[in-house]
Amino acid sequence: MMTKQPNIIKVSGPLVVAKHCQGAKMYDMVRVSDKRLIGEILELKGELAYIQVYEETSGIGPGEPVYLTNEPLSVELGPGLASSIYDGIQRPLNLLRDKSGDFISRGLDVAGLDHQRKWHFYPALKAGEQVNPGDIVGTVDETPLIKHKIMVPLGVSGEIVEIKEGDFNVTESVARIKHDAKIKDITMLQRWPVRKERPVKEKFAPLEPLTTGQRVIDTFFPIAKGGTACIPGPFGAGKTVTMHEVAKWSDAQIIVYVACGERGNECADLLLSFPELKDPRTGRPLLERTVIVANTSNMPVAAREASIYTGITIAEYFRDMGYSVAVMADSTSRWAEALREMSGRLEEMPGEEGYPAYLSSRIAEFYERAGKVTCLGKDSRSGALSIMGAVSPPGGDISDPVVQATLRVVKVFWGLDDKLANSRHFPAINWLLSYSLYHNNLRDFLKDNICEEFIVLKREAMRLLEEEASLLEIARLVGIESLSFEDRLVLEVAKSIREDFLHQNAFHEVDTYTSLKKQYLMLKVVMLYYALSKAKLKEGVDFEKIVGLVVREKISRLKYIPEGNLGEFIKIEEELRKSYA
């Protein structure tokens, strides 16, 4: 009996219902209508398939054909990923522009990787060696910053029959492996379903900080390599700028930035600034170690839902090579809104504020793909995948379901405060609301690489900031003059911590990035001023003389001392001690 051609019976925005879809499976990709729009099956009822279309569906109607592919939504993985800019379903935006101009036409089918470009393959193994999934058979110099490692794909193991060196495109065979009495060709191209987590040998606790160059983060609310963080905040509080700063200056070897439903002008700023920026560790353009997935607010809402899976799958692939990878998702609220829209069109039972009942599990699935891992392969290399997600709750309300579901699974909370932003204090991360659960994990690293005193200074500085909050409440009621000189000194030092240490200018060539060593030296000078002043107060020295020291002006400008001139801190410490002699 001849099977009938699947065809459309209903169109509701990006949701298309098709009949005669026997044999289709959940999350299979399909092509909708003769325009061949890309879609994905979200629900199956008998022979009916409910399809999420990743492109504009205007002009599509009942009776038009649907073409099944019997394959899940997948990404292409191989040389050429680094420096690329994709849309939400891994179509290179530069190629889309070449084909259709500044605005993307519908039905364009573009491969995620350039199948014609030749790459020089350097073999890492020899014929006759036994290999298993994850073993590195060779390398490609993808960019000056990235050595792309070609791995044996999952499900393939056996003896290398042949391995070549030379220039190949990603679809040509670079090695042949005898697998189950059959010869399997190994290419530099792999495909992987975006909704399926890539396997690893083992996950373990992250013990090394992901340094971002942002003082309020690295010192008080650090994230570990392999950790998770969220940064919720109201409109204008600086989420996107903070995420850009972390993407630019973090010491992850690979950056995957997912602009999920963000404004086009913010994405344009990201795309224009990255090629101009230099990596602080190598001096090379940052774009050489970056992959950008851009699905802006004017692009189809359905592709927004796929974009973070596209980004995280590319990130897992680089992690499997043994790299430290950082994913920035900006913002997961827009992704959740896309989930809500599709859930409503599917007529599912709504949960809190209209979001689907499975919102929490989807968010958890995404963040649980982070971690410090032992990768597949005989060399037992380790890789790390860190995830940072911005959340944009309506009106900055952190009781929003997306924020609460996120906080249940992440270990770092960078709470943005619009009051700080309005007072021009950036990053506007509120030190009284934010937290990090990685302090104990990172203690040994700080002892070995900075010094144990840094841990003590951090704790003491945070105590002063907390004490300042309670003293300001008293000062509002009875006036600052009624406070003791010891309390007024606390206010002075806390103000110095806020303005001279926590405040950071993202657009100043020196202040935009601060190493951990410099952060320690800055905090050490500020806390030395507090310790010496406290001792002099007890000896009866006049309070006004203490707060009026000339050296305080130099303390206020510590942030502008270049990284290559850290010896200045020793001179300022000596000058500070002489001021009290």
C-alpha positions in Angstrom: 0.0 0.0 0.0 1.4 3.4 -1.0 1.9 5.8 1.9 0.3 9.2 1.5 2.3 12.4 1.3 2.3 14.3 4.6 0.5 17.6 4.2 -0.5 20.6 6.3 -4.0 20.7 7.9 -3.5 23.7 10.3 -1.1 26.7 10.6 -1.0 28.7 13.9 1.9 31.2 13.7 5.1 29.1 13.9 3.1 25.9 14.8 2.1 23.8 11.8 0.0 20.6 12.1 0.5 17.9 9.4 -1.3 14.6 8.8 -0.1 11.3 7.3 3.1 11.5 9.3 3.3 7.7 10.1 6.9 6.7 11.1 7.9 10.2 12.2 9.6 10.6 15.6 9.7 13.3 18.3 12.2 16.0 17.5 12.7 14.9 14.0 13.5 17.7 11.5 11.0 18.3 8.6 10.7 20.6 5.6 7.4 22.4 5.5 5.8 23.3 2.1 7.5 23.7 -1.2 9.4 26.7 0.3 11.1 23.9 2.4 10.9 25.8 5.7 12.9 24.2 8.5 10.8 22.7 11.3 11.0 20.2 14.2 8.3 17.8 15.4 7.2 18.8 19.0 4.3 16.4 19.5 2.8 13.3 17.8 -0.9 12.2 18.0 -1.5 9.2 15.8 -0.7 10.3 12.3 -0.7 14.0 13.2 2.6 15.8 13.8 2.8 19.2 15.5 5.7 21.0 14.0 7.6 24.0 15.3 8.8 26.0 12.2 12.0 28.0 12.6 11.1 30.5 9.9 8.2 32.9 9.2 5.1 30.9 8.1 3.1 33.7 6.4 1.7 32.5 3.1 1.7 28.9 4.1 -1.7 27.1 4.2 -3.5 23.8 4.5 -2.9 21.2 1.8 0.8 22.1 1.2 3.3 19.2 1.5 5.5 18.3 4.4 8.8 16.4 3.8 10.1 14.1 6.6 13.8 13.7 7.0 13.7 11.1 9.8 16.7 12.8 11.5 16.8 15.0 14.6 17.8 18.6 14.6 21.6 18.4 14.6 24.7 20.6 14.3 27.8 20.0 12.2 31.0 19.8 14.3 34.4 20.1 12.8 37.1 22.7 11.7 35.6 26.0 10.9 33.5 26.5 14.0 35.8 29.1 15.6 35.2 32.7 14.6 31.8 31.7 13.1 28.6 33.6 13.5 25.5 31.5 13.3 21.7 31.9 13.5 19.7 29.8 16.0 19.9 26.6 13.9 23.6 26.9 12.9 23.2 28.6 9.5 26.2 30.9 9.0 24.9 34.5 8.9 27.6 35.6 6.4 26.5 33.0 3.9 22.8 33.8 4.5 23.6 37.5 3.7 25.4 36.6 0.6 22.4 34.6 -0.6 19.6 36.9 0.4 20.9 40.3 1.4 20.5 42.0 4.8 17.3 40.3 5.6 17.2 36.5 5.7 14.9 34.8 3.1 12.9 31.8 3.9 13.8 28.2 3.1 17.6 28.8 2.7 19.5 25.6 3.3 23.1 26.3 4.2 25.6 23.9 5.8 27.0 24.8 9.2 30.5 24.2 8.0 32.3 25.1 4.8 32.4 21.7 3.0 34.8 23.0 0.3 37.5 24.6 2.4 40.7 22.5 2.8 42.3 22.0 6.2 45.8 20.6 6.8 45.4 17.4 8.9 48.3 16.3 11.1 47.9 12.7 12.2 48.4 11.9 15.9 48.4 8.1 15.6 49.7 5.4 13.2 48.2 2.6 11.2 47.8 -0.5 13.4 47.0 1.3 16.6 43.7 0.5 18.4 41.3 3.3 19.0 38.0 3.9 20.8 35.4 6.7 20.8 36.9 10.0 21.8 40.5 9.1 20.9 42.3 11.9 19.1 43.4 10.7 15.6 44.9 14.1 14.5 44.8 17.8 14.7 44.1 20.9 12.5 45.4 24.4 13.2 41.9 26.0 13.0 43.0 29.5 14.2 46.3 30.8 15.8 44.5 30.2 19.2 42.7 26.9 18.5 44.2 23.5 17.7 41.2 21.6 16.6 41.4 17.9 17.7 39.8 15.3 15.4 38.2 12.6 17.5 36.9 9.1 16.8 33.1 9.4 16.7 30.9 7.7 19.1 30.1 4.0 18.2 33.4 3.5 16.3 36.3 1.5 17.7 38.9 -0.9 16.3 42.2 -0.9 14.5 43.5 2.0 12.3 43.9 0.6 8.8 45.1 3.8 7.2 45.7 7.4 8.3 46.8 10.3 6.1 48.4 13.6 6.3 47.6 16.5 4.0 44.9 19.0 3.0 41.3 17.7 3.1 37.9 19.2 3.4 35.6 18.1 6.2 33.8 15.4 4.2 36.9 13.6 2.9 38.3 10.6 4.7 41.5 11.2 6.8 41.6 7.8 8.4 40.1 4.3 8.0 39.2 2.1 11.0 38.4 -1.6 10.9 35.2 -1.8 13.0 33.2 -5.0 13.4 34.9 -6.6 10.3 33.9 -3.5 8.3 36.1 -0.6 7.2 34.8 2.8 8.5 36.0 6.1 7.0 36.7 8.8 9.5 36.2 12.4 8.4 36.8 15.7 10.1 33.0 16.3 10.2 30.7 15.0 12.9 26.9 15.6 13.3 25.3 15.6 16.8 21.6 16.0 17.9 21.4 19.3 19.8 19.0 18.0 22.4 21.2 15.1 23.4 24.1 15.6 25.9 27.5 14.4 24.6 28.8 11.6 26.8 31.8 11.8 29.1 33.8 9.3 31.3 33.2 11.1 34.6 32.1 14.4 36.1 33.8 15.8 39.2 33.8 18.8 41.4 35.3 22.0 39.8 38.3 23.3 41.8 39.7 26.1 39.6 38.2 29.6 39.2 37.0 30.9 35.9 38.6 34.3 36.2 36.7 37.1 34.4 38.7 40.2 35.1 35.7 41.7 36.9 36.6 42.4 40.5 33.2 42.0 42.1 32.9 38.6 40.5 36.4 37.2 40.9 36.8 38.4 44.5 33.4 38.1 46.1 31.2 35.9 43.9 33.5 33.6 41.8 32.4 31.0 39.4 34.5 27.8 38.9 35.5 26.3 35.6 32.7 23.8 35.0 30.3 25.9 37.1 27.0 27.6 36.6 25.9 31.2 37.2 22.9 33.4 36.5 22.7 37.2 36.3 19.1 38.4 36.6 18.2 42.1 36.6 15.8 44.7 35.3 16.1 46.6 32.0 19.1 48.9 31.9 20.9 47.3 34.9 23.8 46.1 32.7 23.2 42.4 32.1 24.4 42.4 28.5 27.4 44.6 29.1 28.5 42.4 32.1 28.1 39.3 29.9 30.1 40.9 27.1 32.9 41.7 29.6 32.9 38.1 30.9 33.0 36.9 27.3 35.8 39.2 26.4 38.1 38.7 29.4 37.4 35.3 31.0 40.3 32.8 30.9 38.2 30.2 29.2 40.0 28.9 26.1 36.8 28.9 24.0 33.8 31.3 24.3 30.4 30.4 22.9 28.1 33.4 23.1 24.4 32.8 22.5 22.5 36.0 21.9 19.0 34.6 22.5 16.2 37.0 21.6 18.4 40.1 22.3 18.1 43.4 20.5 19.8 43.5 17.1 21.8 46.6 18.0 23.3 44.9 21.1 24.3 41.9 18.9 25.7 44.3 16.3 27.9 45.9 19.1 29.1 42.4 20.1 29.9 41.5 16.5 31.7 44.8 15.8 33.7 44.9 19.0 35.0 41.3 19.2 37.2 41.4 16.0 38.8 44.6 17.4 39.5 43.3 20.9 42.8 41.6 21.8 43.0 38.5 24.1 44.9 39.8 27.3 46.9 36.5 27.5 47.9 36.1 23.8 47.4 39.5 22.1 45.4 37.8 19.3 41.9 38.9 18.3 39.3 37.5 20.7 37.1 36.3 17.8 39.7 33.6 17.0 38.5 31.7 20.1 34.8 32.6 19.9 31.7 31.1 18.4 28.6 33.4 18.3 25.0 32.1 17.9 22.8 35.1 17.2 19.0 34.8 17.2 17.9 38.4 17.7 14.5 39.6 18.8 13.4 40.2 15.2 14.2 36.7 14.1 11.6 33.9 14.2 10.7 33.2 17.8 10.8 29.4 17.3 14.5 29.4 16.4 15.1 31.1 19.8 14.1 27.9 21.5 16.7 26.0 19.5 19.5 28.5 19.8 20.7 27.6 23.3 20.8 23.9 22.4 22.9 24.8 19.3 25.3 26.8 21.4 25.7 24.2 24.2 26.3 21.4 21.8 29.1 23.3 20.0 30.5 24.0 23.5 30.4 20.4 24.5 32.3 19.4 21.4 35.2 21.8 22.3 35.0 20.6 25.9 35.5 17.0 24.6 38.8 18.1 23.1 40.0 19.0 26.6 39.4 22.7 26.4 37.9 25.0 29.1 34.7 26.4 27.5 32.4 29.2 28.7 28.8 29.6 27.4 27.0 32.9 27.8 23.3 32.7 27.2 21.7 36.2 26.9 19.0 35.9 27.8 17.2 32.7 29.0 14.1 34.7 29.7 13.6 35.3 26.0 14.1 31.5 25.5 11.5 30.8 28.1 9.1 33.2 26.4 9.6 31.2 23.2 8.8 28.0 25.2 5.7 29.7 26.6 4.5 30.8 23.1 4.9 27.3 21.6 3.3 25.6 24.6 0.3 27.9 24.3 0.0 27.1 20.6 0.2 23.4 21.4 -2.7 24.0 23.9 -0.8 22.5 26.8 -1.9 23.1 30.4 -0.2 26.4 31.5 1.8 26.6 34.7 2.8 29.6 36.7 2.4 32.9 34.7 1.6 30.9 31.6 4.9 29.1 31.3 4.7 25.4 30.6 4.7 23.0 33.5 8.1 21.6 32.3 9.9 25.0 32.4 11.9 24.0 35.5 13.1 20.7 34.0 14.1 22.3 30.7 16.1 24.9 32.5 17.7 22.2 34.7 18.5 20.1 31.7 20.4 23.0 30.1 22.5 24.0 33.1 23.2 20.3 34.0 25.2 20.1 30.8 27.9 22.2 32.5 30.7 20.5 34.5 34.3 19.6 34.9 34.7 16.2 33.2 37.1 13.5 32.1 36.6 13.2 28.4 36.2 10.0 26.4 39.6 8.8 25.0 42.6 6.9 26.2 44.5 10.0 27.3 41.9 10.8 30.0 42.1 14.5 29.2 39.9 16.8 31.3 37.6 19.5 30.0 35.4 22.1 31.6 32.1 23.6 30.4 30.9 26.7 32.4 27.4 28.2 31.7 26.4 31.7 32.6 22.8 32.8 31.8 21.3 36.3 31.9 17.7 36.4 33.0 15.4 39.4 32.3 12.4 39.2 34.6 9.6 41.7 34.0 10.3 44.7 36.2 13.4 43.1 37.7 11.2 40.8 39.9 13.3 37.9 41.0 10.2 36.0 42.1 9.6 35.4 38.4 9.3 31.7 37.6 12.3 31.7 35.2 14.6 33.3 37.9 13.4 30.9 40.6 13.7 27.8 38.4 17.2 29.0 37.4 18.3 29.7 41.0 17.4 26.1 42.0 20.0 24.7 39.7 22.9 27.3 39.5 25.5 27.8 42.2 26.3 31.5 41.6 23.8 34.4 41.7 24.9 37.8 40.4 22.0 40.0 41.4 21.8 43.2 39.4 20.3 46.2 41.2 18.7 49.1 39.2 19.4 51.5 42.1 23.1 50.8 41.7 22.8 51.2 37.9 20.9 54.5 38.3 23.7 55.8 40.5 26.2 54.9 37.7 27.8 52.1 39.8 28.8 49.3 37.3 28.9 46.4 37.3 25.6 46.9 39.2 25.9 43.6 41.1 24.4 44.0 44.5 26.9 42.6 47.0 24.2 42.1 49.7 22.0 40.0 47.4 24.5 38.0 45.4 26.2 34.7 46.4 28.6 32.0 45.3 28.7 28.5 46.5 32.2 27.8 45.1 34.2 29.6 47.8 35.2 26.3 49.5 36.0 24.6 46.2 38.4 27.4 45.2 40.1 27.8 48.6 43.1 25.6 47.8 43.6 27.2 44.4 43.8 30.7 45.9 46.2 29.5 48.6 48.5 27.9 46.1 48.3 30.6 43.3 47.7 33.9 45.1 48.0 33.6 48.9 46.0 32.6 51.9 45.7 36.3 53.0 43.5 36.9 50.0 40.8 34.6 51.5 41.0 36.5 54.8 40.9 39.9 53.1 37.8 38.9 51.1 35.9 37.8 54.2 36.8 41.0 56.1 35.9 43.3 53.2 32.5 41.6 52.8 31.9 42.0 56.6 32.6 45.7 56.3 30.1 46.0 53.4 27.4 44.2 55.4 28.2 46.3 58.5 27.9 49.5 56.3 24.4 48.6 55.3 23.2 48.4 59.0 25.1 51.6 60.0 23.6 53.5 57.1 20.1 52.6 58.4 21.1 54.0 61.9 22.6 57.1 60.3 19.4 57.8 58.4 17.5 57.8 61.7 19.8 59.7 64.0 22.4 61.3 61.8 26.0 60.3 60.9 27.4 62.6 63.6 25.9 60.4 66.3 27.9 57.4 65.2 31.2 56.6 67.0 34.4 57.3 65.1 35.0 53.5 64.8 31.6 53.2 63.0 32.3 56.2 60.8 35.7 54.7 59.8 33.8 51.5 58.8 31.6 53.7 56.5 34.7 55.4 55.0 36.4 52.1 54.3 33.3 50.4 53.0 32.8 53.4 50.7 36.4 53.0 49.5 35.7 49.2 48.8 32.6 50.2 46.8 34.0 53.1 44.8 37.7 52.2 44.5 37.4 48.4 44.2 33.9 47.2 43.2 33.2 50.0 40.7 34.8 49.1 37.3 34.7 50.9 34.0 34.0 48.5 31.1 35.2 51.1 28.6 38.5 52.1 30.3 41.5 50.4 28.6 43.1 49.6 32.0 40.1 49.3 34.4 38.1 47.0 32.1 40.2 44.0 33.1 41.9 43.2 36.4 43.9 40.0 37.1 43.5 38.0 40.3 47.0 39.2 41.5 46.1 42.8 41.0 42.7 42.3 42.8 44.5 40.9 45.8 47.0 43.8 45.8 44.2 46.4 45.5 42.2 44.9 48.4 45.3 44.5 50.5 46.0 48.3 50.3 42.4 49.2 51.2 42.3 46.8 54.1 45.7 47.9 55.3 44.4 51.5 55.4 41.5 50.2 57.6 43.8 48.2 60.0 46.2 51.1 60.5 43.4 53.7 60.9 41.6 51.5 63.4 44.8 51.2 65.5 45.4 55.0 65.3 41.9 55.8 66.4 42.4 53.7 69.5 45.6 55.7 70.2 43.5 58.9 70.1 44.5 60.3 66.6 42.0 62.7 65.3 39.4 61.1 62.9 39.5 64.0 60.4 43.2 63.6 60.1 42.8 59.9 59.3 40.2 60.4 56.6 42.1 63.3 55.1 45.4 61.5 54.4 46.9 62.5 51.1 47.7 58.9 50.3 43.9 58.2 50.0 43.9 59.9 46.6 46.4 57.2 45.4 44.2 54.5 46.9 41.2 55.8 44.9 43.3 55.4 41.7 44.6 51.9 42.3 42.4 50.5 39.6 44.2 52.6 37.0 47.6 51.0 37.7 48.5 48.9 34.6 49.0 45.1 34.9 52.6 45.5 34.0 53.3 47.9 36.8 52.2 46.1 39.9 55.3 47.2 41.8 53.5 50.5 42.4 51.4 48.8 45.0 54.4 48.2 47.2 55.3 51.9 47.0 51.8 52.9 48.0 51.8 50.5 50.9 55.1 52.0 52.1 53.7 55.5 51.7 50.6 54.5 53.7 52.7 53.1 56.6 54.9 56.2 56.6 51.7 58.4 56.9 51.0 56.7 60.2 54.5 56.7 61.5 
